[in-house]
């Protein structure tokens, strides 16, 4: 019976840790997106340009990057996070793209 209680306790611990990690990455993604949108909005406003729509990156997507405006900072997280990049193309139009990057983990070497 004590062994069963130990297994149940361990399972509950790992489940709670998993839920906590999922909430943590949601918070990280939300913060990175908000910072990216704010930086892009300030840049767009300073040049009287319209705020671009946030688009998800797709493999093979045409990326005509003439001037980089914002790239999300690296975050200490063991897993994938959503990064935001905003840029001007060669026509001077502003774009904002969301893409997946690997977080900086203490275990990454």
C-alpha positions as CSV (number, residue, x, y, z in Angstrom):
1,X,0.0,0.0,0.0
2,X,2.8,2.4,0.8
3,X,4.4,1.7,-2.6
4,X,1.1,2.6,-4.3
5,X,0.9,5.9,-2.3
6,X,4.5,6.6,-3.4
7,X,3.6,6.1,-7.0
8,X,0.5,8.3,-6.8
9,X,2.5,11.0,-5.0
10,X,5.2,10.9,-7.7
11,X,2.6,11.0,-10.5
12,X,0.9,14.0,-9.0
13,X,4.2,15.8,-8.6
14,X,5.2,15.2,-12.2
15,X,1.7,16.3,-13.4
16,X,1.9,19.5,-11.4
17,X,5.4,20.2,-12.7
18,X,4.2,19.7,-16.3
19,X,1.2,22.0,-15.8
20,X,3.5,24.6,-14.3
21,X,5.9,24.4,-17.2
22,X,3.0,24.7,-19.7
23,X,1.8,27.8,-17.9
24,X,5.3,29.2,-17.8
25,X,5.8,28.9,-21.6
26,X,2.4,30.5,-22.2
27,X,3.5,33.5,-20.0
28,X,6.8,33.7,-21.8
29,X,5.2,33.6,-25.3
30,X,2.6,36.2,-24.3
31,X,5.4,38.5,-22.9
32,X,7.6,38.1,-26.0
33,X,4.6,38.8,-28.3
34,X,3.6,41.9,-26.3
35,X,7.1,43.3,-26.3
36,X,7.4,42.7,-30.0
37,X,4.1,44.4,-30.8
38,X,4.9,47.4,-28.6
39,X,8.4,47.9,-30.2
40,X,6.9,47.6,-33.7
41,X,4.0,50.0,-32.8
42,X,6.5,52.6,-31.5
43,X,8.6,52.3,-34.7
44,X,5.5,52.4,-37.0
45,X,4.1,55.4,-35.1
46,X,7.5,57.3,-35.3
47,X,7.4,57.0,-39.1
48,X,3.6,57.3,-39.6
49,X,3.4,53.8,-41.0
50,X,0.5,51.4,-40.4
51,X,1.0,48.7,-37.8
52,X,1.5,45.4,-39.6
53,X,-0.5,42.3,-39.0
54,X,1.3,39.5,-37.0
55,X,1.9,36.5,-39.3
56,X,3.1,33.0,-38.4
57,X,6.2,32.0,-40.3
58,X,5.8,29.2,-42.8
59,X,8.7,27.3,-44.4
60,X,9.5,28.9,-47.8
61,X,7.9,32.2,-46.9
62,X,9.3,35.1,-48.8
63,X,11.3,37.2,-46.4
64,X,12.5,40.4,-48.1
65,X,14.3,41.9,-45.1
66,X,15.9,45.3,-45.8
67,X,15.9,46.7,-42.3
68,X,15.5,44.8,-39.0
69,X,13.3,46.6,-36.5
70,X,12.9,44.2,-33.6
71,X,13.8,40.6,-32.7
72,X,12.7,39.0,-29.4
73,X,15.3,38.6,-26.8
74,X,16.7,35.2,-25.9
75,X,14.9,33.6,-22.9
76,X,16.1,31.2,-20.3
77,X,13.7,28.3,-20.9
78,X,14.3,24.6,-21.6
79,X,12.0,24.2,-24.6
80,X,10.6,26.0,-27.7
81,X,9.2,29.6,-27.5
82,X,7.6,31.9,-30.0
83,X,9.8,34.7,-31.1
84,X,8.7,37.9,-32.8
85,X,10.7,39.7,-35.6
86,X,9.6,42.9,-37.3
87,X,11.3,44.4,-40.3
88,X,11.0,46.6,-43.3
89,X,11.1,45.1,-46.8
90,X,12.9,46.7,-49.8
91,X,9.7,48.7,-50.5
92,X,9.7,50.2,-47.0
93,X,6.6,48.2,-45.9
94,X,6.6,47.0,-42.3
95,X,6.1,43.3,-41.5
96,X,5.9,41.3,-38.2
97,X,6.5,37.5,-38.1
98,X,6.1,35.0,-35.3
99,X,8.4,31.9,-35.4
100,X,9.6,29.1,-33.1
101,X,13.0,29.2,-31.5
102,X,14.7,27.0,-28.9
103,X,15.0,28.7,-25.5
104,X,18.4,29.0,-23.8
105,X,18.5,26.1,-21.4
106,X,21.2,25.7,-18.7
107,X,21.5,22.1,-20.1
108,X,22.1,23.2,-23.8
109,X,25.7,22.9,-24.8
